[in-house]
């Protein structure tokens, strides 16, 4: 089974000609400057925890690896890839020894590598569950990119594997470490401008044909899984509440060939306690990017909201005057500290499971045309 899945992934990527596994919102220049089964030996890690990136697509290449040059509590110790041609560049750029380089067939041998403490799963959505579970099986702590999985059932299996392994688990929710999004959460939850009356958000870009994100098998859905999850998150942390019901509608398919397997766009409305409404949308056919909260004493907003950097914030008192950070560096450092201090991640697997439940409820509401209640 392991070889079949690994081979399937490699075949898919080769056939589609796809080198990237993550969305490119900005290039690294836009960020702040900043296999053997035997135990390996490396220079002293200076107290840093070693991270192995599983999947070397655009997000790992353009964001995570450069961020690991800026981290204080972790570093890039190893890689897992099904593309041998990528190995020389990564070895040279990040000084990765041969014994810390794995492929999808010998991935489980990583359990014997004492220099790798954390697995970071950066694969297509449908593969998150398998490689997370195998990572826990290897006795490593795990970060899994969002969405945590395609189904709630897979999320439950991942959490069970974590519990069995007794390791830490985190989801790649980088915006919980971004000062602009943290300010939205502060303004909303502390009711700085009074009670919230409405929250809205949207995220979209144009996805080209041939990308894995347009394959339901690999993505599990369309822009909701990839982009809408940011809006769902934004509504929850800005309000400090979880939705209790949802309705949703699919947008018109103007390109049924490109969007044969997944939705082109969709919109939904959350209901929260106290009558608060949350209006969200996600699309693969237009550029949109904002998170807005309307309160009794005025509105506050991020536009853009979900990028890897260059957020802009606006409040009734003027523009947000905040210092940008490298979100991924802060995210990975925070997880390393949670391991060192034996504390849970602030973006744990349980949060990832919650969000997958919400995504599936939105799809159910879109499919049935009925309101779906959320516990």
C-alpha positions as CSV (number, residue, x, y, z in Angstrom):
1,X,0.0,0.0,0.0
2,X,2.8,2.5,0.9
3,X,4.6,1.9,-2.4
4,X,1.4,2.2,-4.4
5,X,0.5,5.5,-2.8
6,X,4.0,6.9,-3.2
7,X,4.1,5.8,-6.8
8,X,0.7,7.2,-7.5
9,X,1.8,10.6,-6.1
10,X,5.0,10.7,-8.2
11,X,3.1,9.6,-11.4
12,X,0.5,12.3,-10.8
13,X,3.1,15.0,-10.4
14,X,5.1,13.9,-13.4
15,X,2.1,13.6,-15.6
16,X,0.7,17.0,-14.7
17,X,4.2,18.6,-15.0
18,X,3.6,20.2,-11.6
19,X,6.6,21.1,-9.6
20,X,4.7,23.1,-6.9
21,X,2.6,21.8,-4.0
22,X,1.7,25.1,-2.4
23,X,0.1,28.3,-3.5
24,X,2.6,31.1,-4.3
25,X,1.3,34.4,-2.9
26,X,4.6,36.1,-2.8
27,X,8.2,35.2,-3.7
28,X,10.9,34.7,-1.0
29,X,12.1,38.2,-1.9
30,X,8.8,39.5,-0.3
31,X,9.7,37.9,3.0
32,X,11.6,39.8,5.6
33,X,15.4,39.2,5.3
34,X,16.2,37.7,7.6
35,X,18.9,7.0,3.3
36,X,20.3,4.9,6.0
37,X,18.5,3.2,8.9
38,X,21.4,3.8,11.3
39,X,21.5,6.7,13.8
40,X,23.3,9.6,12.2
41,X,25.8,12.1,13.5
42,X,25.8,15.8,12.7
43,X,27.5,18.9,14.2
44,X,25.9,20.1,17.4
45,X,22.4,21.5,16.8
46,X,22.9,24.2,19.5
47,X,19.7,23.2,21.1
48,X,17.6,23.5,17.9
49,X,15.2,20.8,16.9
50,X,15.6,19.2,13.5
51,X,12.8,19.4,10.9
52,X,12.3,17.2,7.9
53,X,10.2,18.6,5.1
54,X,8.0,15.9,3.4
55,X,7.3,17.2,-0.1
56,X,9.5,19.8,-1.9
57,X,6.9,21.8,-3.9
58,X,6.6,25.5,-4.1
59,X,5.5,26.1,-0.5
60,X,8.4,24.0,1.0
61,X,10.9,25.5,-1.5
62,X,9.8,29.1,-1.5
63,X,8.6,29.6,2.0
64,X,9.3,26.9,4.6
65,X,13.0,26.2,3.7
66,X,14.0,29.9,3.6
67,X,12.1,30.5,6.8
68,X,14.1,27.8,8.5
69,X,17.2,29.9,7.9
70,X,15.6,32.5,10.2
71,X,14.3,30.3,13.0
72,X,15.8,30.3,16.5
73,X,14.6,27.0,17.9
74,X,14.5,24.6,14.9
75,X,16.4,24.1,11.6
76,X,16.1,22.2,8.3
77,X,17.6,18.8,9.1
78,X,16.3,16.6,6.3
79,X,14.0,16.2,3.3
80,X,11.7,13.6,1.9
81,X,11.2,13.7,-1.9
82,X,10.1,11.5,-4.8
83,X,12.1,13.6,-7.2
84,X,15.8,12.7,-7.2
85,X,16.7,15.6,-9.4
86,X,15.9,18.0,-6.6
87,X,18.3,16.5,-4.1
88,X,21.6,18.1,-5.2
89,X,20.2,21.7,-5.0
90,X,18.8,21.1,-1.6
91,X,21.9,19.3,-0.3
92,X,24.1,22.2,-1.4
93,X,21.9,25.1,-0.3
94,X,20.9,23.7,3.1
95,X,23.9,21.5,3.9
96,X,21.8,18.4,4.3
97,X,23.8,15.2,4.6
98,X,23.0,12.1,2.6
99,X,21.8,10.2,5.6
100,X,19.0,12.8,6.2
101,X,17.5,12.4,2.7
102,X,14.6,10.1,2.2
103,X,12.1,9.1,-0.4
104,X,8.5,7.9,0.0
105,X,9.5,4.2,0.1
106,X,12.1,4.4,2.8
107,X,10.3,7.2,4.7
108,X,9.6,5.0,7.7
109,X,13.3,4.6,8.3
110,X,13.4,8.2,9.6
111,X,12.5,6.7,13.0
112,X,16.2,5.8,13.4
113,X,17.4,9.3,12.7
114,X,18.0,11.1,16.0
115,X,18.8,14.4,14.3
116,X,15.2,14.7,13.0
117,X,12.7,15.6,15.7
118,X,9.8,17.0,13.6
119,X,8.1,15.9,10.4
120,X,6.5,18.7,8.4
121,X,4.0,17.2,5.9
122,X,3.7,19.4,2.8
123,X,1.9,17.1,0.4
124,X,-1.4,17.3,-1.5
125,X,-4.4,17.2,0.8
126,X,-5.3,13.5,0.2
127,X,-1.8,12.5,1.5
128,X,-1.8,14.4,4.7
129,X,-3.4,11.6,6.7
130,X,-1.0,8.8,5.6
131,X,2.2,10.7,6.0
132,X,1.2,12.2,9.3
133,X,0.2,8.8,10.7
134,X,3.5,7.3,9.5
135,X,5.4,10.2,11.0
136,X,3.9,9.5,14.4
137,X,4.6,5.8,13.8
138,X,8.3,6.8,13.4
139,X,8.2,8.5,16.8
140,X,8.4,12.1,15.5
141,X,6.4,15.2,16.3
142,X,4.4,16.4,13.3
143,X,3.3,19.6,11.6
144,X,0.7,19.0,8.9
145,X,-0.2,21.6,6.3
146,X,-3.9,22.7,6.1
147,X,-6.4,21.4,5.6
148,X,-5.5,18.7,8.1
149,X,-7.2,16.0,5.9
150,X,-10.0,15.5,3.5
151,X,-12.4,13.9,5.9
152,X,-13.2,14.1,9.6
153,X,-12.6,10.3,9.8
154,X,-9.0,10.7,8.6
155,X,-8.6,13.5,11.2
156,X,-9.7,11.1,13.9
157,X,-7.1,8.5,12.7
158,X,-4.4,11.1,12.8
159,X,-5.3,12.2,16.3
160,X,-5.4,8.6,17.4
161,X,-1.9,8.1,16.0
162,X,-0.7,11.2,17.9
163,X,-2.1,9.9,21.1
164,X,-0.6,6.5,20.6
165,X,2.8,8.0,19.9
166,X,2.6,10.5,22.7
167,X,4.0,13.3,20.5
168,X,3.1,16.9,19.7
169,X,0.9,17.8,16.7
170,X,0.3,21.1,15.0
171,X,-1.5,22.3,11.8
172,X,0.2,24.9,9.5
173,X,-2.0,27.8,10.5
174,X,0.7,30.5,10.0
175,X,-1.7,33.4,10.4
176,X,-2.0,32.7,14.1
177,X,1.5,34.1,14.3
178,X,0.9,37.1,12.0
179,X,0.6,40.4,13.9
180,X,-2.1,41.8,11.6
181,X,-4.4,38.8,12.0
182,X,-3.6,38.7,15.7
183,X,-4.8,42.3,15.8
184,X,-8.1,41.4,14.1
185,X,-8.5,38.7,16.8
186,X,-7.8,41.2,19.6
187,X,-10.1,43.9,18.2
188,X,-12.9,41.4,17.8
189,X,-12.7,39.3,20.9
190,X,-12.0,42.2,23.2
191,X,-14.8,44.2,21.6
192,X,-12.6,47.3,21.2
193,X,-15.2,48.9,18.9
194,X,-18.2,47.3,20.5
195,X,-20.1,44.1,19.7
196,X,-19.6,42.6,16.3
197,X,-22.5,42.9,13.9
198,X,-21.1,41.0,10.9
199,X,-17.9,39.3,9.7
200,X,-17.1,38.8,6.0
201,X,-14.2,37.5,4.1
202,X,-13.1,36.2,0.7
203,X,-10.0,34.6,-0.8
204,X,-9.4,33.7,-4.4
205,X,-7.0,33.5,-7.3
206,X,-6.9,32.0,-10.8
207,X,-5.9,28.4,-10.8
208,X,-4.5,27.0,-14.0
209,X,-5.5,23.7,-15.6
210,X,-3.3,20.8,-14.7
211,X,-2.7,21.7,-11.0
212,X,-3.3,19.1,-8.4
213,X,-5.7,21.5,-6.6
214,X,-8.2,20.9,-9.5
215,X,-8.2,17.2,-8.9
216,X,-10.8,16.1,-6.4
217,X,-8.8,12.9,-5.7
218,X,-5.8,14.9,-4.5
219,X,-7.4,18.1,-3.2
220,X,-10.7,16.7,-1.8
221,X,-12.5,19.7,-3.2
222,X,-11.9,23.1,-4.8
223,X,-11.1,26.6,-3.5
224,X,-13.0,25.9,-0.3
225,X,-10.4,23.4,0.8
226,X,-7.4,25.5,-0.3
227,X,-8.5,29.1,0.2
228,X,-11.8,29.1,2.0
229,X,-10.3,27.5,5.0
230,X,-8.4,30.8,5.7
231,X,-11.7,32.7,5.7
232,X,-13.3,30.1,8.0
233,X,-10.3,30.5,10.3
234,X,-10.5,34.3,10.2
235,X,-14.2,34.3,11.2
236,X,-13.5,32.1,14.2
237,X,-10.5,33.9,15.6
238,X,-11.9,37.4,14.9
239,X,-15.2,36.6,16.7
240,X,-13.7,34.2,19.2
241,X,-16.6,31.9,18.5
242,X,-17.4,28.8,16.6
243,X,-20.4,28.8,14.1
244,X,-23.6,26.9,15.0
245,X,-25.1,26.6,11.5
246,X,-24.2,27.2,7.8
247,X,-25.9,27.7,4.4
248,X,-24.0,27.7,1.2
249,X,-24.4,28.0,-2.6
250,X,-22.1,27.1,-5.5
251,X,-21.1,29.8,-7.9
252,X,-21.7,29.5,-11.7
253,X,-19.2,27.3,-13.6
254,X,-18.1,29.5,-16.5
255,X,-15.3,27.0,-17.3
256,X,-16.8,23.5,-16.9
257,X,-13.7,21.9,-18.6
258,X,-11.2,23.4,-16.1
259,X,-13.5,22.8,-13.2
260,X,-14.8,19.4,-14.2
261,X,-14.1,17.8,-10.8
262,X,-14.3,20.7,-8.3
263,X,-16.3,23.9,-7.7
264,X,-15.1,27.0,-9.5
265,X,-16.4,29.2,-6.6
266,X,-18.8,29.1,-3.7
267,X,-20.1,31.3,-0.9
268,X,-21.5,30.5,2.5
269,X,-23.0,32.1,5.6
270,X,-22.2,31.1,9.1
271,X,-24.5,31.7,12.0
272,X,-22.9,32.3,15.4
273,X,-24.4,32.7,18.9
274,X,-26.0,36.0,19.5
275,X,-27.2,36.4,15.9
276,X,-23.7,37.2,14.4
277,X,-23.5,36.4,10.7
278,X,-20.3,35.4,8.8
279,X,-20.3,35.8,5.0
280,X,-17.5,34.0,3.2
281,X,-16.5,33.1,-0.3
282,X,-13.7,31.3,-2.1
283,X,-12.9,31.2,-5.8
284,X,-10.3,29.8,-8.2
285,X,-11.3,32.3,-11.0
286,X,-10.8,35.8,-9.5
287,X,-8.5,37.7,-7.3
288,X,-9.9,38.6,-3.9
289,X,-8.4,38.7,-0.5
290,X,-9.9,40.4,2.6
291,X,-11.2,39.9,6.2
292,X,-13.6,42.5,7.6
293,X,-15.5,42.9,10.8
294,X,-18.3,45.4,11.3
295,X,-18.8,46.5,14.9
296,X,-21.1,48.9,16.7
297,X,-18.5,51.7,16.6
298,X,-17.1,51.1,13.1
299,X,-15.4,48.5,10.9
300,X,-11.9,47.1,11.0
301,X,-10.4,45.1,8.1
302,X,-7.4,43.4,6.5
303,X,-6.9,43.9,2.8
304,X,-5.0,41.8,1.8
305,X,-5.5,39.5,4.7
306,X,-4.1,36.0,4.0
307,X,-0.8,36.6,2.2
308,X,2.7,35.4,3.3
309,X,3.4,39.1,4.0
310,X,2.4,42.7,3.1
311,X,-0.9,42.6,5.0
312,X,-2.6,46.0,5.4
313,X,-5.0,46.8,8.2
314,X,-7.6,49.5,8.7
315,X,-9.5,50.5,11.8
316,X,-11.8,53.4,12.9
317,X,-8.7,54.9,14.5
318,X,-6.5,54.7,11.4
319,X,-4.2,52.2,9.7
320,X,-2.7,49.4,11.7
321,X,0.9,50.3,12.5
322,X,2.4,46.9,13.0
323,X,5.8,45.3,12.1
324,X,5.5,42.4,9.7
325,X,7.2,39.1,10.5
326,X,8.1,35.9,8.7
327,X,5.0,34.0,9.5
328,X,6.4,30.5,8.8
329,X,9.5,31.1,10.9
330,X,7.3,32.2,13.9
331,X,5.0,29.3,13.3
332,X,7.8,26.7,13.3
333,X,9.6,28.3,16.2
334,X,6.4,28.3,18.3
335,X,6.0,24.5,17.7
336,X,9.6,23.8,18.6
337,X,9.1,25.8,21.8
338,X,5.9,23.8,22.6
339,X,7.9,20.6,22.3
340,X,10.8,21.9,24.5
341,X,8.4,23.2,27.1
342,X,6.1,20.2,26.9
343,X,3.1,22.4,26.1
344,X,0.4,21.9,23.4
345,X,0.5,23.8,20.2
346,X,-1.8,26.8,19.9
347,X,-2.9,25.4,16.5
348,X,-3.3,21.7,17.4
349,X,-4.8,18.8,15.5
350,X,-8.1,19.3,17.3
351,X,-8.4,22.7,15.6
352,X,-7.6,21.2,12.2
353,X,-10.3,18.5,12.8
354,X,-12.8,21.3,13.7
355,X,-12.1,23.1,10.5
356,X,-12.4,20.0,8.3
357,X,-15.8,19.4,9.9
358,X,-16.8,23.0,9.0
359,X,-15.6,22.5,5.4
360,X,-17.6,19.3,5.0
361,X,-20.7,21.0,6.5
362,X,-20.3,23.9,3.9
363,X,-20.1,21.3,1.1
364,X,-23.2,19.5,2.5
365,X,-25.1,22.7,2.6
366,X,-24.0,23.6,-0.9
367,X,-25.0,20.2,-2.2
368,X,-28.4,20.0,-0.5
369,X,-29.4,23.6,-0.4
370,X,-30.4,23.2,3.2
371,X,-29.1,24.7,6.5
372,X,-26.7,22.4,8.2
373,X,-26.4,22.7,12.0
374,X,-23.0,22.5,13.7
375,X,-22.5,21.1,17.1
